[in-house]
Amino acid sequence: MAKQPQHHEPSENPKRDPEPGSNTIKDPDDWTTGDEAMTGAQASYLKTLSEEAGEAFDPNLSKADASKRIDELQAKTGRGRD
């Protein structure tokens, strides 16, 4: 007799469904690496957003400052928002 597959409740998937108020979303001011130079991905996206918004791109921002600037420019351009 073949063994029937057991049905389990779906497991939590923090990538798909982060819990509000969890530590997966931190204020950039609280990042331990926030003072480091922005990542290449941040720089590329920020450059694109800056061009779309008609604003200057600052290549010397920290990770935290780049994140804040990305949020500002997303709000201005409507890009990256649901």
N, C-alpha and C positions, 0 to 999 in steps of 0.2 A: 504494500500500500504506500503510495507516494505521500510524503510529508507536505502538508498544506502550509503555505507561507503564512506567517503570523503578521497581523496588522498591528502596527504600533502608532501611537500618536505622533504627529510630525514633531521633529525636534526643533528647538529654537535655532534660528539662523541669524546671528547678530549682523551679518553683512547685509541681509535682505530686510531685516526688521529690527533696527536698533531700538532699544527701550528708551523712551523719553527720559531725560535726566541722567542717563548713564554716563560713564566716563569716556565713552567713545567720541563725544563731542565736547571739545575743550575750547575755552576762550584762547585765542592765540597768545594773549599776554601771559597765560599760564603754561605755555609749552616750554619744556626744558631745553629744547633745541631752537627756540624761537629767535635767538640772536644770531644764529648761523646764517650764511648767505642763502638766498632763496634757491630752490631746486631748479634744475633745467626745465622741468615740466611747468613749474610756476612761472618762470621767466617767459617761456614760449606763450603760454595762455595769457599772461598779463600783457605781453606785447600785442597780441591780437586784440584783446579787449581795449587797450589804450588807443590803438588805431581806429577801431570801430567807434569809440567814444570821442575821438578827436582830441585826446589828451596826451600829455607827455608821458613817456615810459621812463621809469627810473630803474636802471639795471643794478643799482646798489642797495636795493631793499633787503631787509632780513626776511627770513621765512615768515615770521609773524606779521611783519608789516606788509609783505606781499599778499598774504592771505586776506588781510583787512582791505587792501586796495582792490583785490579781485572781487570781494563782496561788494564794494562800492561801485565798481564799474559794471558788475553784473546787474545791479539795481538800476544803473543809468541806461544800460543797453538792452536790458531784458533778456540777455543771454544767460543760459545756465539755470534759469528759474523754472519751476514747475507751473 
